[in-house]
Amino acid sequence: MENYSLFFVGMVACLISFALATLGIATFYTKYVREHCFLNQDQGKMIASVGDALWGNRIVCGKIFTVTCMGPQNPVPHPCIGKSVTVNIIDHYPGCPSTIDLSQEAFTIIASLVAGVINVDYK
């Protein structure tokens, strides 16, 4: 009976974690030019910009997102590496077709650069 209880608790935790994730599209950038949140103060390499849908007039500035590759957005087979990456949101990318634009360093942790565009979940 104790094993069933432990199994049940584990399943509920997984379902809650899945329910809190939001689906989106991620791209990456190679050269960082501007920054809306921290006035060009170095924020490290694990950073990202967000598109209009998430920006909300700076509401996400400084927020930490965990991003996981879920699959291809184009014909590149199996782009995901099987890891997640934690990034600091530091900028707005107006008109960006993706949900989140990761630094190249962050993108390579979760997917092959050859993919260029991937489906992700983030929380």
N, CA, C and O atoms as CSV, one atom per row, in Angstrom:
chain,resi,resn,atom,element,x,y,z
A,1,MET,N,N,0.819,-1.190,0.000
A,1,MET,CA,C,0.000,0.000,0.000
A,1,MET,C,C,0.865,1.256,0.000
A,1,MET,O,O,0.525,2.242,-0.654
A,2,GLU,N,N,1.965,1.228,0.719
A,2,GLU,CA,C,2.859,2.378,0.811
A,2,GLU,C,C,3.466,2.688,-0.561
A,2,GLU,O,O,3.637,3.857,-0.907
A,3,ASN,N,N,3.791,1.664,-1.337
A,3,ASN,CA,C,4.354,1.875,-2.674
A,3,ASN,C,C,3.361,2.563,-3.594
A,3,ASN,O,O,3.756,3.400,-4.406
A,4,TYR,N,N,2.071,2.227,-3.484
A,4,TYR,CA,C,1.048,2.874,-4.305
A,4,TYR,C,C,0.913,4.349,-3.956
A,4,TYR,O,O,0.737,5.187,-4.841
A,5,SER,N,N,0.995,4.668,-2.667
A,5,SER,CA,C,0.905,6.066,-2.234
A,5,SER,C,C,2.061,6.878,-2.786
A,5,SER,O,O,1.864,7.996,-3.260
A,6,LEU,N,N,3.249,6.334,-2.729
A,6,LEU,CA,C,4.434,7.018,-3.258
A,6,LEU,C,C,4.315,7.214,-4.765
A,6,LEU,O,O,4.661,8.272,-5.289
A,7,PHE,N,N,3.828,6.194,-5.452
A,7,PHE,CA,C,3.615,6.293,-6.897
A,7,PHE,C,C,2.603,7.379,-7.221
A,7,PHE,O,O,2.819,8.174,-8.136
A,8,PHE,N,N,1.504,7.421,-6.485
A,8,PHE,CA,C,0.453,8.411,-6.699
A,8,PHE,C,C,0.983,9.832,-6.494
A,8,PHE,O,O,0.703,10.716,-7.303
A,9,VAL,N,N,1.738,10.058,-5.430
A,9,VAL,CA,C,2.319,11.379,-5.150
A,9,VAL,C,C,3.254,11.785,-6.289
A,9,VAL,O,O,3.243,12.939,-6.718
A,10,GLY,N,N,4.047,10.860,-6.771
A,10,GLY,CA,C,4.949,11.146,-7.891
A,10,GLY,C,C,4.194,11.526,-9.157
A,10,GLY,O,O,4.585,12.460,-9.857
A,11,MET,N,N,3.120,10.814,-9.452
A,11,MET,CA,C,2.316,11.122,-10.643
A,11,MET,C,C,1.664,12.503,-10.537
A,11,MET,O,O,1.642,13.251,-11.515
A,12,VAL,N,N,1.140,12.840,-9.373
A,12,VAL,CA,C,0.518,14.150,-9.175
A,12,VAL,C,C,1.555,15.254,-9.360
A,12,VAL,O,O,1.263,16.265,-9.998
A,13,ALA,N,N,2.752,15.082,-8.820
A,13,ALA,CA,C,3.814,16.083,-8.963
A,13,ALA,C,C,4.176,16.285,-10.428
A,13,ALA,O,O,4.376,17.419,-10.862
A,14,CYS,N,N,4.263,15.206,-11.192
A,14,CYS,CA,C,4.571,15.310,-12.626
A,14,CYS,C,C,3.465,16.049,-13.371
A,14,CYS,O,O,3.748,16.894,-14.220
A,15,LEU,N,N,2.221,15.740,-13.064
A,15,LEU,CA,C,1.103,16.399,-13.734
A,15,LEU,C,C,1.040,17.884,-13.410
A,15,LEU,O,O,0.740,18.694,-14.287
A,16,ILE,N,N,1.315,18.249,-12.174
A,16,ILE,CA,C,1.326,19.658,-11.797
A,16,ILE,C,C,2.445,20.382,-12.530
A,16,ILE,O,O,2.238,21.483,-13.039
A,17,SER,N,N,3.614,19.784,-12.590
A,17,SER,CA,C,4.743,20.386,-13.294
A,17,SER,C,C,4.413,20.586,-14.772
A,17,SER,O,O,4.727,21.633,-15.338
A,18,PHE,N,N,3.788,19.598,-15.396
A,18,PHE,CA,C,3.406,19.703,-16.806
A,18,PHE,C,C,2.353,20.781,-17.008
A,18,PHE,O,O,2.396,21.522,-17.991
A,19,ALA,N,N,1.416,20.868,-16.088
A,19,ALA,CA,C,0.333,21.845,-16.216
A,19,ALA,C,C,0.840,23.275,-16.099
A,19,ALA,O,O,0.230,24.185,-16.662
A,20,LEU,N,N,1.925,23.495,-15.392
A,20,LEU,CA,C,2.461,24.838,-15.207
A,20,LEU,C,C,3.316,25.294,-16.382
A,20,LEU,O,O,3.624,26.482,-16.478
A,21,ALA,N,N,3.703,24.409,-17.263
A,21,ALA,CA,C,4.518,24.763,-18.421
A,21,ALA,C,C,3.644,25.400,-19.503
A,21,ALA,O,O,2.463,25.080,-19.635
A,22,THR,N,N,4.250,26.307,-20.273
A,22,THR,CA,C,3.560,26.972,-21.357
A,22,THR,C,C,4.303,26.670,-22.648
A,22,THR,O,O,5.532,26.738,-22.687
A,23,LEU,N,N,3.574,26.340,-23.697
A,23,LEU,CA,C,4.202,26.025,-24.975
A,23,LEU,C,C,4.522,27.291,-25.744
A,23,LEU,O,O,3.795,28.282,-25.665
A,24,GLY,N,N,5.621,27.251,-26.491
A,24,GLY,CA,C,6.026,28.388,-27.308
A,24,GLY,C,C,7.049,27.979,-28.344
A,24,GLY,O,O,7.285,26.792,-28.573
A,25,ILE,N,N,7.648,28.970,-28.963
A,25,ILE,CA,C,8.665,28.760,-29.996
A,25,ILE,C,C,9.915,29.517,-29.571
A,25,ILE,O,O,9.834,30.649,-29.096
A,26,ALA,N,N,11.073,28.883,-29.746
A,26,ALA,CA,C,12.338,29.532,-29.399
A,26,ALA,C,C,13.261,29.610,-30.610
A,26,ALA,O,O,13.294,28.713,-31.453
A,27,THR,N,N,14.001,30.700,-30.667
A,27,THR,CA,C,15.071,30.914,-31.640
A,27,THR,C,C,16.307,31.300,-30.839
A,27,THR,O,O,16.289,31.268,-29.608
A,28,PHE,N,N,17.378,31.663,-31.534
A,28,PHE,CA,C,18.562,32.139,-30.823
A,28,PHE,C,C,19.190,33.289,-31.590
A,28,PHE,O,O,18.959,33.462,-32.787
A,29,TYR,N,N,19.984,34.063,-30.882
A,29,TYR,CA,C,20.709,35.160,-31.511
A,29,TYR,C,C,22.196,34.986,-31.247
A,29,TYR,O,O,22.591,34.378,-30.252
A,30,THR,N,N,23.014,35.520,-32.138
A,30,THR,CA,C,24.464,35.383,-32.008
A,30,THR,C,C,25.137,36.669,-31.550
A,30,THR,O,O,26.217,36.627,-30.961
A,31,LYS,N,N,24.516,37.803,-31.812
A,31,LYS,CA,C,25.090,39.077,-31.398
A,31,LYS,C,C,24.034,39.876,-30.656
A,31,LYS,O,O,22.957,40.159,-31.179
A,32,TYR,N,N,24.366,40.226,-29.445
A,32,TYR,CA,C,23.442,40.979,-28.622
A,32,TYR,C,C,23.694,42.467,-28.819
A,32,TYR,O,O,24.824,42.930,-28.668
A,33,VAL,N,N,22.654,43.216,-29.154
A,33,VAL,CA,C,22.816,44.626,-29.489
A,33,VAL,C,C,22.255,45.548,-28.410
A,33,VAL,O,O,22.983,46.403,-27.905
A,34,ARG,N,N,21.013,45.404,-28.052
A,34,ARG,CA,C,20.409,46.335,-27.099
A,34,ARG,C,C,19.786,45.584,-25.937
A,34,ARG,O,O,19.721,44.355,-25.924
A,35,GLU,N,N,19.338,46.345,-24.976
A,35,GLU,CA,C,18.754,45.707,-23.811
A,35,GLU,C,C,17.823,46.677,-23.109
A,35,GLU,O,O,18.207,47.808,-22.811
A,36,HIS,N,N,16.606,46.242,-22.844
A,36,HIS,CA,C,15.584,47.098,-22.252
A,36,HIS,C,C,15.502,47.009,-20.723
A,36,HIS,O,O,14.916,47.891,-20.096
A,37,CYS,N,N,16.067,45.986,-20.121
A,37,CYS,CA,C,15.820,45.757,-18.703
A,37,CYS,C,C,16.924,46.230,-17.758
A,37,CYS,O,O,16.618,46.772,-16.696
A,38,PHE,N,N,18.177,46.047,-18.106
A,38,PHE,CA,C,19.263,46.313,-17.164
A,38,PHE,C,C,20.269,47.344,-17.659
A,38,PHE,O,O,21.386,47.420,-17.147
A,39,LEU,N,N,19.875,48.140,-18.656
A,39,LEU,CA,C,20.711,49.231,-19.160
A,39,LEU,C,C,22.144,48.801,-19.471
A,39,LEU,O,O,23.109,49.417,-19.018
A,40,ASN,N,N,22.255,47.746,-20.241
A,40,ASN,CA,C,23.532,47.227,-20.740
A,40,ASN,C,C,24.489,46.723,-19.671
A,40,ASN,O,O,25.684,46.602,-19.938
A,41,GLN,N,N,24.003,46.425,-18.468
A,41,GLN,CA,C,24.829,45.771,-17.456
A,41,GLN,C,C,24.935,44.298,-17.819
A,41,GLN,O,O,23.943,43.671,-18.189
A,42,ASP,N,N,26.137,43.746,-17.712
A,42,ASP,CA,C,26.363,42.348,-18.079
A,42,ASP,C,C,25.492,41.427,-17.227
A,42,ASP,O,O,25.534,41.478,-15.998
A,43,GLN,N,N,24.713,40.595,-17.887
A,43,GLN,CA,C,23.837,39.640,-17.211
A,43,GLN,C,C,24.268,38.200,-17.460
A,43,GLN,O,O,23.509,37.268,-17.192
A,44,GLY,N,N,25.477,38.015,-17.970
A,44,GLY,CA,C,25.992,36.671,-18.216
A,44,GLY,C,C,25.576,36.143,-19.576
A,44,GLY,O,O,25.161,36.904,-20.449
A,45,LYS,N,N,25.691,34.839,-19.749
A,45,LYS,CA,C,25.415,34.187,-21.036
A,45,LYS,C,C,24.057,33.512,-21.095
A,45,LYS,O,O,23.522,33.314,-22.186
A,46,MET,N,N,23.483,33.154,-19.958
A,46,MET,CA,C,22.192,32.465,-19.935
A,46,MET,C,C,21.081,33.510,-19.877
A,46,MET,O,O,20.459,33.730,-18.838
A,47,ILE,N,N,20.854,34.146,-21.026
A,47,ILE,CA,C,19.917,35.255,-21.126
A,47,ILE,C,C,18.987,35.043,-22.316
A,47,ILE,O,O,19.231,34.197,-23.177
A,48,ALA,N,N,17.914,35.833,-22.340
A,48,ALA,CA,C,16.958,35.729,-23.437
A,48,ALA,C,C,16.179,37.026,-23.588
A,48,ALA,O,O,16.055,37.822,-22.657
A,49,SER,N,N,15.662,37.207,-24.788
A,49,SER,CA,C,14.714,38.272,-25.090
A,49,SER,C,C,13.367,37.606,-25.315
A,49,SER,O,O,13.294,36.419,-25.633
A,50,VAL,N,N,12.312,38.375,-25.148
A,50,VAL,CA,C,10.982,37.826,-25.395
A,50,VAL,C,C,10.268,38.640,-26.462
A,50,VAL,O,O,10.542,39.825,-26.652
A,51,GLY,N,N,9.356,37.988,-27.147
A,51,GLY,CA,C,8.534,38.640,-28.156
A,51,GLY,C,C,7.407,39.429,-27.508
A,51,GLY,O,O,7.264,39.463,-26.286
A,52,ASP,N,N,6.620,40.055,-28.356
A,52,ASP,CA,C,5.534,40.918,-27.900
A,52,ASP,C,C,4.542,40.215,-26.978
A,52,ASP,O,O,4.024,40.827,-26.044
A,53,ALA,N,N,4.275,38.939,-27.234
A,53,ALA,CA,C,3.268,38.204,-26.459
A,53,ALA,C,C,3.623,38.101,-24.971
A,53,ALA,O,O,2.730,38.047,-24.126
A,54,LEU,N,N,4.916,38.073,-24.649
A,54,LEU,CA,C,5.333,37.950,-23.253
A,54,LEU,C,C,5.797,39.262,-22.638
A,54,LEU,O,O,5.854,39.374,-21.414
A,55,TRP,N,N,6.124,40.239,-23.440
A,55,TRP,CA,C,6.770,41.456,-22.947
A,55,TRP,C,C,5.938,42.171,-21.885
A,55,TRP,O,O,6.441,42.450,-20.796
A,56,GLY,N,N,4.688,42.469,-22.182
A,56,GLY,CA,C,3.794,43.092,-21.204
A,56,GLY,C,C,4.348,44.358,-20.573
A,56,GLY,O,O,4.240,44.535,-19.360
A,57,ASN,N,N,4.939,45.242,-21.369
A,57,ASN,CA,C,5.503,46.503,-20.878
A,57,ASN,C,C,6.486,46.289,-19.720
A,57,ASN,O,O,6.376,46.911,-18.663
A,58,ARG,N,N,7.445,45.393,-19.951
A,58,ARG,CA,C,8.546,45.103,-19.016
A,58,ARG,C,C,8.172,44.215,-17.835
A,58,ARG,O,O,8.967,44.077,-16.906
A,59,ILE,N,N,7.006,43.619,-17.842
A,59,ILE,CA,C,6.593,42.800,-16.697
A,59,ILE,C,C,7.507,41.586,-16.502
A,59,ILE,O,O,7.602,41.066,-15.390
A,60,VAL,N,N,8.173,41.129,-17.554
A,60,VAL,CA,C,9.040,39.955,-17.453
A,60,VAL,C,C,10.513,40.302,-17.262
A,60,VAL,O,O,11.342,39.398,-17.159
A,61,CYS,N,N,10.856,41.571,-17.212
A,61,CYS,CA,C,12.257,41.969,-16.990
A,61,CYS,C,C,12.795,41.322,-15.716
A,61,CYS,O,O,12.203,41.435,-14.643
A,62,GLY,N,N,13.923,40.648,-15.860
A,62,GLY,CA,C,14.564,40.020,-14.714
A,62,GLY,C,C,13.942,38.719,-14.266
A,62,GLY,O,O,14.443,38.096,-13.330
A,63,LYS,N,N,12.872,38.288,-14.899
A,63,LYS,CA,C,12.256,37.002,-14.547
A,63,LYS,C,C,13.149,35.865,-15.023
A,63,LYS,O,O,13.851,35.985,-16.027
A,64,ILE,N,N,13.110,34.781,-14.299
A,64,ILE,CA,C,13.877,33.591,-14.638
A,64,ILE,C,C,12.919,32.577,-15.259
A,64,ILE,O,O,11.901,32.228,-14.661
A,65,PHE,N,N,13.250,32.110,-16.453
A,65,PHE,CA,C,12.447,31.100,-17.150
A,65,PHE,C,C,13.273,29.825,-17.279
A,65,PHE,O,O,14.476,29.879,-17.536
A,66,THR,N,N,12.627,28.693,-17.099
A,66,THR,CA,C,13.233,27.407,-17.420
A,66,THR,C,C,12.636,26.971,-18.744
A,66,THR,O,O,11.418,26.846,-18.873
A,67,VAL,N,N,13.501,26.737,-19.735
A,67,VAL,CA,C,13.068,26.438,-21.096
A,67,VAL,C,C,13.525,25.023,-21.467
A,67,VAL,O,O,14.675,24.650,-21.238
A,68,THR,N,N,12.608,24.250,-22.040
A,68,THR,CA,C,12.890,22.876,-22.445
A,68,THR,C,C,12.486,22.688,-23.900
A,68,THR,O,O,11.383,23.065,-24.297
A,69,CYS,N,N,13.369,22.111,-24.686
A,69,CYS,CA,C,13.068,21.805,-26.089
A,69,CYS,C,C,12.047,20.671,-26.141
A,69,CYS,O,O,12.190,19.655,-25.460
A,70,MET,N,N,10.998,20.866,-26.975
A,70,MET,CA,C,9.944,19.865,-27.118
A,70,MET,C,C,9.943,19.202,-28.493
A,70,MET,O,O,9.306,18.165,-28.681
A,71,GLY,N,N,10.657,19.798,-29.462
A,71,GLY,CA,C,10.681,19.202,-30.787
A,71,GLY,C,C,10.958,20.232,-31.865
A,71,GLY,O,O,11.109,21.420,-31.580
A,72,PRO,N,N,11.022,19.767,-33.112
A,72,PRO,CA,C,11.375,20.648,-34.228
A,72,PRO,C,C,10.234,21.574,-34.634
A,72,PRO,O,O,9.060,21.261,-34.433
A,73,GLN,N,N,10.587,22.688,-35.194
A,73,GLN,CA,C,9.654,23.636,-35.785
A,73,GLN,C,C,9.819,23.600,-37.304
A,73,GLN,O,O,9.013,24.174,-38.036
A,74,ASN,N,N,10.861,22.927,-37.767
A,74,ASN,CA,C,11.180,22.816,-39.191
A,74,ASN,C,C,11.629,21.377,-39.487
A,74,ASN,O,O,11.568,20.537,-38.589
A,75,PRO,N,N,12.068,21.066,-40.688
A,75,PRO,CA,C,12.384,19.669,-41.033
A,75,PRO,C,C,13.623,19.057,-40.379
A,75,PRO,O,O,13.934,17.900,-40.660
A,76,VAL,N,N,14.337,19.774,-39.528
A,76,VAL,CA,C,15.514,19.204,-38.869
A,76,VAL,C,C,15.053,18.114,-37.898
A,76,VAL,O,O,14.316,18.403,-36.956
A,77,PRO,N,N,15.478,16.871,-38.117
A,77,PRO,CA,C,15.027,15.785,-37.240
A,77,PRO,C,C,15.745,15.799,-35.888
A,77,PRO,O,O,16.948,16.052,-35.827
A,78,HIS,N,N,15.028,15.536,-34.835
A,78,HIS,CA,C,15.562,15.348,-33.481
A,78,HIS,C,C,16.505,16.465,-33.025
A,78,HIS,O,O,17.672,16.197,-32.740
A,79,PRO,N,N,16.025,17.709,-32.951
A,79,PRO,CA,C,16.908,18.798,-32.547
A,79,PRO,C,C,17.186,18.840,-31.040
A,79,PRO,O,O,18.180,19.426,-30.612
A,80,CYS,N,N,16.329,18.232,-30.250
A,80,CYS,CA,C,16.430,18.363,-28.788
A,80,CYS,C,C,17.553,17.519,-28.212
A,80,CYS,O,O,17.799,16.395,-28.647
A,81,ILE,N,N,18.224,18.086,-27.227
A,81,ILE,CA,C,19.312,17.395,-26.551
A,81,ILE,C,C,18.813,16.665,-25.312
A,81,ILE,O,O,19.471,15.739,-24.839
A,82,GLY,N,N,17.667,17.062,-24.780
A,82,GLY,CA,C,17.090,16.389,-23.626
A,82,GLY,C,C,17.346,17.087,-22.308
A,82,GLY,O,O,17.159,16.495,-21.246
A,83,LYS,N,N,17.770,18.330,-22.362
A,83,LYS,CA,C,18.024,19.101,-21.150
A,83,LYS,C,C,17.129,20.331,-21.132
A,83,LYS,O,O,16.470,20.657,-22.119
A,84,SER,N,N,17.121,21.004,-19.986
A,84,SER,CA,C,16.456,22.297,-19.844
A,84,SER,C,C,17.524,23.334,-19.545
A,84,SER,O,O,18.625,23.000,-19.109
A,85,VAL,N,N,17.190,24.597,-19.785
A,85,VAL,CA,C,18.113,25.689,-19.476
A,85,VAL,C,C,17.343,26.765,-18.721
A,85,VAL,O,O,16.169,27.009,-18.999
A,86,THR,N,N,17.999,27.396,-17.781
A,86,THR,CA,C,17.409,28.489,-17.027
A,86,THR,C,C,18.027,29.788,-17.528
A,86,THR,O,O,19.248,29.941,-17.555
A,87,VAL,N,N,17.155,30.730,-17.927
A,87,VAL,CA,C,17.627,31.995,-18.487
A,87,VAL,C,C,16.992,33.183,-17.773
A,87,VAL,O,O,15.899,33.087,-17.213
A,88,ASN,N,N,17.700,34.291,-17.808
A,88,ASN,CA,C,17.222,35.558,-17.267
A,88,ASN,C,C,16.679,36.376,-18.434
A,88,ASN,O,O,17.373,36.554,-19.435
A,89,ILE,N,N,15.463,36.869,-18.322
A,89,ILE,CA,C,14.873,37.687,-19.382
A,89,ILE,C,C,15.416,39.108,-19.242
A,89,ILE,O,O,15.203,39.768,-18.225
A,90,ILE,N,N,16.128,39.574,-20.289
A,90,ILE,CA,C,16.774,40.877,-20.200
A,90,ILE,C,C,16.350,41.853,-21.290
A,90,ILE,O,O,16.768,43.011,-21.278
A,91,ASP,N,N,15.522,41.398,-22.238
A,91,ASP,CA,C,15.233,42.296,-23.343
A,91,ASP,C,C,13.906,41.977,-24.011
A,91,ASP,O,O,13.316,40.918,-23.803
A,92,HIS,N,N,13.462,42.919,-24.811
A,92,HIS,CA,C,12.265,42.792,-25.637
A,92,HIS,C,C,12.712,42.768,-27.094
A,92,HIS,O,O,13.536,43.581,-27.512
A,93,TYR,N,N,12.171,41.843,-27.853
A,93,TYR,CA,C,12.465,41.740,-29.274
A,93,TYR,C,C,11.163,42.038,-30.007
A,93,TYR,O,O,10.422,41.112,-30.338
A,94,PRO,N,N,10.868,43.314,-30.266
A,94,PRO,CA,C,9.599,43.680,-30.905
A,94,PRO,C,C,9.450,43.025,-32.277
A,94,PRO,O,O,10.384,43.008,-33.078
A,95,GLY,N,N,8.285,42.501,-32.523
A,95,GLY,CA,C,8.004,41.889,-33.813
A,95,GLY,C,C,8.619,40.510,-34.000
A,95,GLY,O,O,8.499,39.920,-35.073
A,96,CYS,N,N,9.272,39.992,-32.973
A,96,CYS,CA,C,9.904,38.669,-33.072
A,96,CYS,C,C,8.829,37.604,-33.277
A,96,CYS,O,O,7.858,37.552,-32.523
A,97,PRO,N,N,8.993,36.759,-34.285
A,97,PRO,CA,C,7.985,35.726,-34.522
A,97,PRO,C,C,8.011,34.602,-33.477
A,97,PRO,O,O,7.056,33.834,-33.367
A,98,SER,N,N,9.100,34.509,-32.715
A,98,SER,CA,C,9.168,33.467,-31.695
A,98,SER,C,C,8.703,34.016,-30.351
A,98,SER,O,O,8.588,35.227,-30.163
A,99,THR,N,N,8.441,33.114,-29.437
A,99,THR,CA,C,8.029,33.490,-28.093
A,99,THR,C,C,9.231,33.984,-27.301
A,99,THR,O,O,9.164,34.994,-26.600
A,100,ILE,N,N,10.336,33.246,-27.429
A,100,ILE,CA,C,11.534,33.547,-26.658
A,100,ILE,C,C,12.756,33.395,-27.559
A,100,ILE,O,O,12.875,32.425,-28.307
A,101,ASP,N,N,13.654,34.360,-27.476
A,101,ASP,CA,C,14.868,34.394,-28.287
A,101,ASP,C,C,16.042,34.203,-27.334
A,101,ASP,O,O,16.426,35.129,-26.621
A,102,LEU,N,N,16.607,33.006,-27.324
A,102,LEU,CA,C,17.666,32.635,-26.395
A,102,LEU,C,C,19.031,33.095,-26.881
A,102,LEU,O,O,19.252,33.253,-28.082
A,103,SER,N,N,19.944,33.307,-25.943
A,103,SER,CA,C,21.332,33.506,-26.349
A,103,SER,C,C,21.789,32.203,-27.009
A,103,SER,O,O,21.237,31.136,-26.737
A,104,GLN,N,N,22.785,32.295,-27.866
A,104,GLN,CA,C,23.289,31.100,-28.544
A,104,GLN,C,C,23.768,30.078,-27.513
A,104,GLN,O,O,23.558,28.877,-27.685
A,105,GLU,N,N,24.403,30.545,-26.459
A,105,GLU,CA,C,24.914,29.642,-25.418
A,105,GLU,C,C,23.770,28.885,-24.736
A,105,GLU,O,O,23.897,27.694,-24.454
A,106,ALA,N,N,22.669,29.564,-24.474
A,106,ALA,CA,C,21.525,28.907,-23.838
A,106,ALA,C,C,20.860,27.918,-24.791
A,106,ALA,O,O,20.488,26.816,-24.388
A,107,PHE,N,N,20.711,28.312,-26.055
A,107,PHE,CA,C,20.073,27.449,-27.052
A,107,PHE,C,C,20.832,26.127,-27.190
A,107,PHE,O,O,20.218,25.063,-27.272
A,108,THR,N,N,22.177,26.194,-27.215
A,108,THR,CA,C,22.972,24.978,-27.424
A,108,THR,C,C,22.857,23.987,-26.274
A,108,THR,O,O,23.178,22.810,-26.439
A,109,ILE,N,N,22.410,24.438,-25.130
A,109,ILE,CA,C,22.214,23.517,-24.006
A,109,ILE,C,C,20.999,22.622,-24.241
A,109,ILE,O,O,20.969,21.479,-23.785
A,110,ILE,N,N,19.993,23.144,-24.955
A,110,ILE,CA,C,18.755,22.362,-25.124
A,110,ILE,C,C,18.543,21.806,-26.528
A,110,ILE,O,O,17.746,20.886,-26.715
A,111,ALA,N,N,19.259,22.361,-27.529
A,111,ALA,CA,C,19.009,21.914,-28.909
A,111,ALA,C,C,20.226,22.165,-29.799
A,111,ALA,O,O,21.129,22.931,-29.464
A,112,SER,N,N,20.208,21.496,-30.931
A,112,SER,CA,C,21.235,21.694,-31.950
A,112,SER,C,C,21.027,23.041,-32.636
A,112,SER,O,O,19.901,23.385,-32.996
A,113,LEU,N,N,22.105,23.805,-32.820
A,113,LEU,CA,C,22.002,25.098,-33.492
A,113,LEU,C,C,21.479,24.969,-34.919
A,113,LEU,O,O,20.871,25.903,-35.441
A,114,VAL,N,N,21.706,23.837,-35.544
A,114,VAL,CA,C,21.262,23.614,-36.916
A,114,VAL,C,C,19.740,23.760,-37.020
A,114,VAL,O,O,19.226,24.176,-38.059
A,115,ALA,N,N,19.033,23.423,-35.965
A,115,ALA,CA,C,17.570,23.513,-35.973
A,115,ALA,C,C,17.116,24.974,-36.138
A,115,ALA,O,O,16.167,25.244,-36.874
A,116,GLY,N,N,17.773,25.892,-35.474
A,116,GLY,CA,C,17.439,27.310,-35.594
A,116,GLY,C,C,16.173,27.727,-34.884
A,116,GLY,O,O,16.169,28.736,-34.179
A,117,VAL,N,N,15.108,26.985,-35.048
A,117,VAL,CA,C,13.805,27.277,-34.439
A,117,VAL,C,C,13.261,25.969,-33.868
A,117,VAL,O,O,13.237,24.944,-34.549
A,118,ILE,N,N,12.824,26.019,-32.607
A,118,ILE,CA,C,12.319,24.807,-31.964
A,118,ILE,C,C,11.031,25.105,-31.185
A,118,ILE,O,O,10.757,26.248,-30.820
A,119,ASN,N,N,10.262,24.062,-30.945
A,119,ASN,CA,C,9.118,24.138,-30.040
A,119,ASN,C,C,9.661,23.949,-28.620
A,119,ASN,O,O,10.507,23.086,-28.386
A,120,VAL,N,N,9.176,24.751,-27.685
A,120,VAL,CA,C,9.641,24.669,-26.320
A,120,VAL,C,C,8.467,24.732,-25.357
A,120,VAL,O,O,7.355,25.116,-25.719
A,121,ASP,N,N,8.746,24.346,-24.127
A,121,ASP,CA,C,7.863,24.747,-23.042
A,121,ASP,C,C,8.724,25.551,-22.089
A,121,ASP,O,O,9.932,25.341,-21.981
A,122,TYR,N,N,8.075,26.473,-21.404
A,122,TYR,CA,C,8.808,27.338,-20.479
A,122,TYR,C,C,7.941,27.598,-19.257
A,122,TYR,O,O,6.711,27.586,-19.321
A,123,LYS,N,N,8.610,27.828,-18.165
A,123,LYS,CA,C,7.907,28.162,-16.916
A,123,LYS,C,C,8.767,29.076,-16.090
A,123,LYS,O,O,8.367,29.481,-14.998
